[in-house]
Amino acid sequence: MLRKYLKLEDPKLVSIMHKNNALDYPSKPYPSEEAIKQAIEDIAAANLELKLTDKEFTDTALLKEIDREGFFTAIQR
C-alpha cells in the first residue's frame, strides 16, 4: 500500500517505512487500562449521573477468543 499510494519506487525505502510503521501498533490490540480509565473520566465529566467501571465499559471476550485461536500470532508471520 505504501508503494501504491505514496508512489514509492525504492523497495528498500518501502521496507524501512513498513517496519517503522509496524512498531506503532501493538501485536495484540487489547485496550490499555489507562486509556479506558481516561475515557470513563471524560464521559463522567460530561454526564455526572453516569457511573461506569472499566468492566462495564469494555468487553474483550472477542479479542480473547481470537487470541486463543492464534489469530494474532498468525498475522505476525
Stockholm file with secondary structure:
# STOCKHOLM 1.0

chainA/1-77         MLRKYLKLEDPKLVSIMHKNNALDYPSKPYPSEEAIKQAIEDIAAANLELKLTDKEFTDTALLKEIDREGFFTAIQR
#=GR chainA/1-77 SS CHHHHHTCCCHHHHHHHHHHHHTTSCSSCCCCHHHHHHHHHHHHHHCTTCCCCHHHHCCCHHHHHHHHTTHHHHHTC
#=GC SS_cons        CHHHHHTCCCHHHHHHHHHHHHTTSCSSCCCCHHHHHHHHHHHHHHCTTCCCCHHHHCCCHHHHHHHHTTHHHHHTC
//
